[in-house]
Amino acid sequence: MINLENSARKTLTSINQSFPVLFGVVMAISLLKSAVPESLYSTIFTGNIFIDSLVGSFIGSVAAGNPITSYVIGGELLSEGVSLVAVTAFMLSWVTVGIFNLPAEMDILGTKFALTRNIICFIVTFFVAILTVTTLGFIGEL
């Protein structure tokens, strides 16, 4: 019974810690929705599976963050008409590639390792996004 109480306490603590982050993301999205015209999305994301995947990977790499917020942002991008391949690439690179974290990662893990890991993750997000959306199309989920 002690383990159950301890687990419940840790879960509540985790939820309490993630709530301010989620709240901040929702507020930032609200600001962006009012400040960014919808026509901007159609100029950035063309509908081409390769270009959208590349752009989504690039934007996610620059705007790195935690997985919880990527779902919120990804959902909002989908509701604005951004293609699934772009959102998938964005979410993958958001979590795996970190341009802003790169100096700390190079310091801790070494320059060669950090650069290699980030480059490989960027390339993989591009292809995984395309393969994911293509696979979903083949099995009839899209």
MARBA-3410 file (N, C-alpha, C, O; in Angstrom, 1 decimal):
142
0.8,-1.2,0.0,0.0,0.0,0.0,0.9,1.3,0.0,0.5,2.3,-0.6 ~ 2.0,1.2,0.6,2.9,2.3,0.7,3.4,2.7,-0.7,3.5,3.8,-1.1 ~ 3.7,1.7,-1.6,4.1,1.9,-2.9,3.1,2.6,-3.8,3.4,3.5,-4.6 ~ 1.8,2.2,-3.5,0.7,2.9,-4.3,0.6,4.4,-3.9,0.4,5.2,-4.7 ~ 0.7,4.7,-2.6,0.7,6.0,-2.1,1.8,6.8,-2.7,1.7,8.0,-3.1
3.0,6.2,-2.7,4.2,6.9,-3.2,4.1,7.1,-4.7,4.5,8.2,-5.1 ~ 3.6,6.2,-5.4,3.4,6.3,-6.8,2.4,7.4,-7.1,2.6,8.2,-8.0 ~ 1.3,7.4,-6.4,0.3,8.5,-6.6,0.8,9.9,-6.3,0.5,10.8,-7.0 ~ 1.6,10.0,-5.3,2.2,11.3,-4.9,3.2,11.7,-6.0,3.2,12.9,-6.4 ~ 4.0,10.8,-6.6,4.9,11.2,-7.6,4.2,11.5,-8.9,4.6,12.5,-9.6
3.1,10.9,-9.2,2.2,11.2,-10.4,1.7,12.6,-10.2,1.7,13.4,-11.2 ~ 1.1,12.9,-9.1,0.5,14.2,-8.9,1.6,15.3,-9.0,1.3,16.4,-9.5 ~ 2.8,15.0,-8.4,3.9,16.0,-8.5,4.2,16.2,-10.0,4.5,17.4,-10.4 ~ 4.3,15.1,-10.7,4.7,15.3,-12.2,3.6,16.1,-12.9,4.0,16.9,-13.7 ~ 2.4,15.8,-12.6,1.3,16.6,-13.3,1.4,18.0,-12.9,1.2,18.9,-13.8
1.6,18.3,-11.6,1.7,19.7,-11.2,2.9,20.4,-11.8,2.8,21.6,-12.1 ~ 4.0,19.7,-12.1,5.1,20.3,-12.7,4.9,20.6,-14.2,5.4,21.5,-14.7 ~ 4.2,19.7,-14.9,4.0,19.9,-16.3,2.8,20.9,-16.6,2.8,21.4,-17.7 ~ 1.9,21.1,-15.7,0.8,22.0,-16.0,1.3,23.4,-16.3,0.7,23.9,-17.3 ~ 2.2,24.0,-15.6,2.6,25.4,-16.1,3.2,25.4,-17.5,3.0,26.4,-18.2
3.9,24.4,-17.8,4.5,24.3,-19.2,3.4,24.2,-20.2,3.4,25.0,-21.2 ~ 2.4,23.4,-20.0,1.3,23.2,-20.9,0.5,24.5,-21.0,0.0,24.9,-22.1 ~ 0.3,25.1,-19.9,-0.5,26.4,-19.8,0.3,27.5,-20.6,-0.4,28.2,-21.4 ~ 1.6,27.5,-20.5,2.4,28.5,-21.3,2.3,28.2,-22.7,2.2,29.2,-23.5 ~ 2.3,27.0,-23.1,2.3,26.6,-24.6,0.9,27.0,-25.1,0.8,27.6,-26.2
-0.1,26.7,-24.4,-1.5,27.1,-24.9,-1.6,28.6,-25.0,-2.2,29.1,-25.9 ~ -1.0,29.4,-24.1,-1.1,30.8,-24.2,-0.3,31.3,-25.4,-0.7,32.2,-26.1 ~ 0.9,30.7,-25.6,1.7,31.1,-26.7,1.0,30.8,-28.0,1.1,31.6,-29.0 ~ 0.4,29.6,-28.1,-0.4,29.3,-29.3,-1.5,30.3,-29.5,-1.8,30.7,-30.7 ~ -2.2,30.7,-28.5,-3.2,31.7,-28.6,-2.7,33.0,-29.2,-3.4,33.6,-30.0
-1.6,33.4,-28.7,-1.0,34.6,-29.2,-0.6,34.5,-30.7,-0.8,35.4,-31.5 ~ 0.0,33.3,-31.0,0.4,33.1,-32.4,-0.8,33.0,-33.4,-0.7,33.5,-34.5 ~ -1.9,32.4,-32.9,-3.1,32.3,-33.7,-3.6,33.7,-34.1,-4.1,33.9,-35.2 ~ -3.5,34.6,-33.2,-4.0,36.0,-33.4,-3.0,36.8,-34.2,-3.4,37.7,-34.9 ~ -1.7,36.5,-34.0,-0.7,37.3,-34.7,-0.3,36.8,-36.0,0.1,37.6,-36.9
-0.4,35.5,-36.3,0.1,35.0,-37.5,-1.1,34.7,-38.4,-2.0,34.0,-38.1 ~ -1.1,35.3,-39.6,-2.2,35.1,-40.6,-2.2,33.6,-41.1,-1.1,33.0,-41.2 ~ -3.4,33.1,-41.3,-3.5,31.7,-41.8,-2.8,31.6,-43.2,-2.4,30.4,-43.5 ~ -2.7,32.6,-44.0,-2.0,32.5,-45.3,-0.5,32.2,-45.1,0.1,31.7,-46.1 ~ 0.0,32.5,-44.0,1.5,32.2,-43.8,1.7,30.7,-43.8,2.7,30.2,-44.3
0.8,29.9,-43.2,1.0,28.5,-43.2,1.0,27.9,-44.6,1.8,27.0,-44.9 ~ 0.2,28.4,-45.5,0.2,27.9,-46.9,1.4,28.3,-47.7,1.8,27.6,-48.6 ~ 2.1,29.4,-47.3,3.3,29.8,-48.0,4.5,29.0,-47.5,5.4,28.7,-48.2 ~ 4.5,28.6,-46.2,5.6,27.8,-45.6,5.5,26.4,-46.0,6.4,25.7,-46.4 ~ 4.2,25.8,-45.9,4.0,24.4,-46.1,3.2,24.3,-47.5,2.1,24.8,-47.6
3.9,23.7,-48.5,3.4,23.8,-49.8,2.5,22.6,-50.2,1.8,22.7,-51.2 ~ 2.5,21.6,-49.4,1.7,20.4,-49.7,2.6,19.3,-50.3,2.1,18.2,-50.5 ~ 3.8,19.6,-50.7,4.7,18.7,-51.3,5.3,17.8,-50.1,5.8,18.4,-49.1 ~ 5.2,16.5,-50.2,5.6,15.7,-49.1,7.0,15.8,-48.7,7.3,15.7,-47.5 ~ 7.9,16.0,-49.6,9.3,16.2,-49.3,9.7,17.5,-48.7,10.4,17.6,-47.8
9.1,18.6,-49.3,9.4,19.9,-48.9,8.8,20.1,-47.5,9.4,20.7,-46.6 ~ 7.5,19.7,-47.3,6.9,19.8,-46.0,7.6,19.1,-44.9,7.8,19.5,-43.8 ~ 8.1,17.9,-45.2,8.9,17.1,-44.3,10.2,17.8,-43.9,10.6,17.9,-42.7 ~ 10.9,18.4,-44.9,12.1,19.1,-44.6,11.9,20.4,-43.8,12.6,20.6,-42.9 ~ 10.8,21.1,-44.2,10.5,22.3,-43.4,10.1,22.0,-42.0,10.5,22.7,-41.0
9.2,21.0,-41.8,8.8,20.6,-40.5,10.0,20.1,-39.6,10.0,20.5,-38.5 ~ 10.9,19.4,-40.2,12.1,18.9,-39.5,12.9,20.1,-39.1,13.4,20.2,-38.0 ~ 13.1,21.1,-40.0,13.9,22.2,-39.7,13.3,23.1,-38.6,14.0,23.5,-37.6 ~ 12.0,23.4,-38.7,11.3,24.2,-37.6,11.3,23.5,-36.3,11.6,24.1,-35.3 ~ 11.1,22.2,-36.3,11.1,21.4,-35.0,12.5,21.4,-34.4,12.7,21.4,-33.2
13.6,21.4,-35.2,14.9,21.4,-34.7,15.3,22.7,-34.1,16.0,22.7,-33.0 ~ 14.8,23.8,-34.6,15.1,25.1,-34.1,14.3,25.3,-32.8,14.8,26.0,-31.9 ~ 13.1,24.9,-32.8,12.1,25.2,-31.7,12.0,24.0,-30.8,10.9,23.6,-30.4 ~ 13.1,23.4,-30.4,13.1,22.1,-29.6,12.4,22.3,-28.3,12.4,23.4,-27.7 ~ 11.8,21.2,-27.9,11.0,21.3,-26.6,10.7,19.9,-26.1,11.3,18.9,-26.5
9.8,19.8,-25.1,9.5,18.5,-24.6,8.3,17.8,-25.3,7.6,18.5,-26.0 ~ 8.2,16.5,-25.2,7.2,15.8,-26.0,5.7,16.2,-25.7,4.9,16.2,-26.6 ~ 5.4,16.6,-24.5,4.0,16.9,-24.1,3.6,18.1,-24.9,2.5,18.1,-25.5 ~ 4.4,19.1,-25.0,4.0,20.3,-25.7,3.9,20.1,-27.2,3.2,20.8,-27.9 ~ 4.7,19.1,-27.7,4.7,18.9,-29.2,3.3,18.4,-29.6,2.9,18.7,-30.8
2.6,17.7,-28.8,1.3,17.2,-29.2,0.3,18.3,-29.3,-0.5,18.3,-30.2 ~ 0.4,19.2,-28.4,-0.5,20.4,-28.4,-0.3,21.2,-29.6,-1.2,21.6,-30.3 ~ 1.0,21.5,-29.9,1.4,22.4,-31.0,1.0,21.6,-32.3,0.5,22.2,-33.3 ~ 1.3,20.3,-32.4,1.0,19.5,-33.6,-0.5,19.5,-33.9,-0.9,19.6,-35.0 ~ -1.3,19.4,-32.9,-2.7,19.4,-33.1,-3.2,20.8,-33.6,-4.1,20.8,-34.5
-2.6,21.8,-33.1,-3.0,23.2,-33.6,-2.5,23.4,-35.0,-3.3,24.0,-35.8 ~ -1.4,22.9,-35.4,-0.9,23.0,-36.8,-1.8,22.2,-37.7,-2.1,22.7,-38.8 ~ -2.2,21.0,-37.3,-3.1,20.2,-38.1,-4.5,20.9,-38.3,-5.0,20.9,-39.4 ~ -5.0,21.6,-37.3,-6.2,22.3,-37.4,-6.1,23.5,-38.3,-7.1,24.0,-38.8 ~ -4.9,24.0,-38.5,-4.6,25.2,-39.4,-4.4,24.7,-40.8,-4.2,25.6,-41.7
-4.5,23.4,-41.1,-4.3,22.9,-42.4,-2.9,22.5,-42.8,-2.7,22.2,-44.0 ~ -2.0,22.4,-41.9,-0.7,22.0,-42.2,-0.7,20.5,-42.4,-1.5,19.8,-41.7 ~ 0.0,20.0,-43.3,0.0,18.6,-43.7,0.5,17.7,-42.6,1.3,18.1,-41.7 ~ 0.0,16.5,-42.6,0.4,15.5,-41.5,1.9,15.2,-41.6,2.5,15.0,-40.6 ~ 2.5,15.1,-42.8,3.9,14.8,-42.9,4.7,16.0,-42.3,5.7,15.7,-41.6
4.3,17.2,-42.4,5.0,18.3,-41.8,4.9,18.3,-40.3,5.9,18.5,-39.6 ~ 3.7,18.0,-39.8,3.5,17.9,-38.4,4.3,16.8,-37.8,4.9,16.9,-36.7 ~ 4.3,15.6,-38.5,5.0,14.5,-38.0,6.5,14.8,-37.9,7.2,14.5,-36.9 ~ 7.1,15.4,-39.0,8.5,15.7,-39.0,8.8,16.8,-37.9,9.8,16.7,-37.2 ~ 7.9,17.7,-37.7,8.1,18.7,-36.7,8.1,18.1,-35.3,9.0,18.4,-34.5
7.2,17.2,-35.0,7.1,16.6,-33.7,8.4,15.7,-33.4,8.9,15.7,-32.3 ~ 8.8,15.0,-34.5,10.0,14.1,-34.3,11.2,14.9,-34.0,12.0,14.6,-33.1 ~ 11.4,16.0,-34.8,12.6,16.8,-34.7,12.6,17.6,-33.4,13.6,18.0,-32.8 ~ 11.3,18.0,-33.0,11.1,18.8,-31.8,11.7,18.1,-30.6,12.3,18.7,-29.7 ~ 11.6,16.8,-30.6,12.0,16.0,-29.4,13.5,15.5,-29.6,14.2,15.4,-28.6
13.9,15.2,-30.8,15.2,14.5,-31.0,16.3,15.4,-31.4,17.5,15.1,-31.1 ~ 16.1,16.5,-32.0,17.1,17.4,-32.5,17.0,18.7,-31.7,16.0,19.2,-31.5 ~ 18.2,19.1,-31.2,18.2,20.3,-30.4,19.3,21.3,-30.8,20.4,21.1,-30.3 ~ 18.9,22.3,-31.6,19.9,23.3,-31.9,20.4,24.1,-30.7,21.5,24.4,-30.5 ~ 19.4,24.5,-29.9,19.7,25.3,-28.7,20.4,24.5,-27.6,21.2,25.1,-26.9
20.1,23.2,-27.6,20.8,22.4,-26.6,22.2,21.9,-27.0,22.9,21.4,-26.2 ~ 22.5,22.2,-28.3,23.7,21.6,-28.9,25.0,22.1,-28.1,25.9,21.2,-27.9 ~ 25.2,23.3,-27.7,26.4,23.7,-27.0,26.6,22.9,-25.7,27.7,22.4,-25.4 ~ 25.5,22.7,-24.9,25.6,21.9,-23.7,25.9,20.5,-24.0,26.6,19.8,-23.3 ~ 25.2,19.9,-25.0,25.4,18.5,-25.4,26.9,18.3,-25.8,27.5,17.3,-25.5
27.4,19.3,-26.6,28.8,19.1,-27.0,29.8,19.2,-25.9,30.8,18.5,-25.8 ~ 29.5,20.0,-24.9,30.3,20.1,-23.7,30.3,18.8,-22.9,31.3,18.4,-22.4 ~ 29.1,18.2,-22.7,29.0,17.1,-21.9,29.4,15.8,-22.6,30.1,15.0,-22.0 ~ 28.9,15.6,-23.8,29.1,14.4,-24.5,30.2,14.4,-25.6,30.6,13.4,-26.2 ~ 30.8,15.5,-25.9,31.8,15.7,-26.9,31.2,16.2,-28.2,30.1,16.0,-28.6
32.0,17.0,-28.9,31.6,17.7,-30.1,31.2,16.8,-31.2,30.1,16.9,-31.8 ~ 32.1,15.8,-31.4,31.8,14.9,-32.6,30.6,14.1,-32.3,29.7,13.9,-33.2 ~ 30.4,13.6,-31.1,29.2,12.8,-30.8,27.9,13.6,-31.0,26.9,13.2,-31.6 ~ 27.9,14.8,-30.4,26.7,15.6,-30.4,26.3,16.0,-31.8,25.2,16.0,-32.1 ~ 27.3,16.5,-32.6,27.0,16.9,-33.9,26.5,15.7,-34.8,25.6,15.8,-35.5
27.2,14.5,-34.6,26.8,13.3,-35.4,25.4,12.9,-35.0,24.6,12.6,-35.8 ~ 25.1,12.9,-33.7,23.7,12.5,-33.2,22.7,13.4,-33.8,21.6,13.0,-34.2 ~ 22.9,14.7,-33.7,21.9,15.7,-34.2,21.7,15.6,-35.7,20.6,15.7,-36.2 ~ 22.8,15.5,-36.4,22.7,15.3,-37.9,21.9,14.1,-38.3,21.0,14.1,-39.1 ~ 22.2,13.0,-37.7,21.6,11.7,-37.9,20.1,11.8,-37.6,19.2,11.4,-38.3
19.8,12.4,-36.4,18.4,12.5,-36.0,17.6,13.4,-36.9,16.5,13.1,-37.2 ~ 18.2,14.5,-37.4,17.6,15.4,-38.4,17.2,14.6,-39.7,16.1,14.7,-40.2 ~ 18.2,13.9,-40.2,17.9,13.1,-41.4,16.9,12.0,-41.2,16.0,11.8,-42.1 ~ 17.0,11.3,-40.1,16.0,10.3,-39.8,14.6,10.9,-39.6,13.6,10.2,-40.1 ~ 14.4,12.0,-39.0,13.1,12.6,-38.9,12.5,12.9,-40.2,11.2,12.7,-40.4
13.3,13.3,-41.2,12.8,13.6,-42.5,12.2,12.4,-43.1,11.1,12.4,-43.6 ~ 12.9,11.3,-43.1,12.5,10.0,-43.7,11.4,9.3,-42.9,10.5,8.8,-43.5 ~ 11.5,9.3,-41.6,10.4,8.7,-40.8,9.1,9.4,-41.0,8.1,8.7,-41.0 ~ 9.1,10.7,-41.1,7.8,11.4,-41.3,7.2,11.0,-42.6,6.0,10.7,-42.7 ~ 8.0,10.9,-43.7,7.5,10.5,-45.0,7.0,9.0,-45.0,5.9,8.7,-45.5
7.8,8.2,-44.3,7.4,6.8,-44.3,6.1,6.6,-43.4,5.3,5.7,-43.8 ~ 6.0,7.3,-42.3,4.8,7.2,-41.5,3.6,7.6,-42.2,2.6,6.8,-42.2 ~ 3.6,8.7,-42.9,2.4,9.2,-43.6,2.1,8.3,-44.8,0.9,8.0,-45.1 ~ 3.1,7.8,-45.5,2.9,6.9,-46.6,2.3,5.6,-46.1,1.4,5.0,-46.8 ~ 2.8,5.0,-45.0,2.3,3.8,-44.5,0.9,4.0,-44.1,0.0,3.1,-44.3
0.5,5.1,-43.4,-0.9,5.3,-43.0,-1.8,5.4,-44.3,-2.9,5.0,-44.2 ~ -1.2,6.0,-45.3,-2.0,6.0,-46.6,-2.2,4.7,-47.2,-3.3,4.4,-47.7 ~ -1.2,3.8,-47.1,-1.4,2.4,-47.7,-2.4,1.6,-46.9,-3.1,0.8,-47.5 ~ -2.4,1.7,-45.6,-3.3,0.9,-44.8,-4.7,1.5,-44.7,-5.6,1.0,-44.0 ~ -4.8,2.7,-45.3,-6.2,3.3,-45.3,-6.6,4.1,-44.1,-7.7,4.3,-43.8
-5.6,4.5,-43.3,-5.9,5.3,-42.1,-6.0,6.8,-42.4,-6.3,7.6,-41.5 ~ -5.7,7.2,-43.6,-5.7,8.7,-43.9,-6.9,8.9,-44.9,-7.1,10.0,-45.3
END
